[in-house]
Amino acid sequence: MVPIRKPAHPGLLLKQDVLIPLGLSVTEAAKYLGVSRKTLSELINEKASLSPDMAIRIGKATNTSPESWLNMQSKLDLWKSKQKSLHVIPFPEAANTDNQIIYG
């Protein structure tokens, strides 16, 4: 199985694809977004995850969908979780149905 590369952090994309091309400092961008400089700095430096509130703010500021920003965070979170070795025993029904679970 070919390992899937790590998805980009949404904060990094915000920094590289929005703030730098627009010539906005962290302080200026934080004012536009209505958040503290520290909050934005932690996001763009990949120290914090993107919250739904921040996704809405970025979506409004960039005329993009908040869902697209949250999807980036979700993909990154899922990738990180898949890197862990989790011991899970499949439910008996799941093992007998070729992974086609029918609920009801």
URSUL-V997805 format. One record per residue. NEAR is the number of other C-alpha atoms within 12 Angstrom. Layout:
NEAR
NEAR
//
This chain:
3
4
9
13
12
17
20
26
30
38
34
28
24
34
28
19
17
24
27
17
12
15
14
19
20
29
19
19
29
26
19
22
25
21
21
18
20
18
26
36
26
23
29
31
23
21
16
20
30
38
24
20
19
33
31
22
28
36
24
18
21
22
15
17
19
24
24
21
33
27
22
28
31
23
24
26
22
16
19
19
13
16
14
11
8
9
7
7
9
13
13
11
14
14
12
12
13
12
12
11
14
10
7
3
//
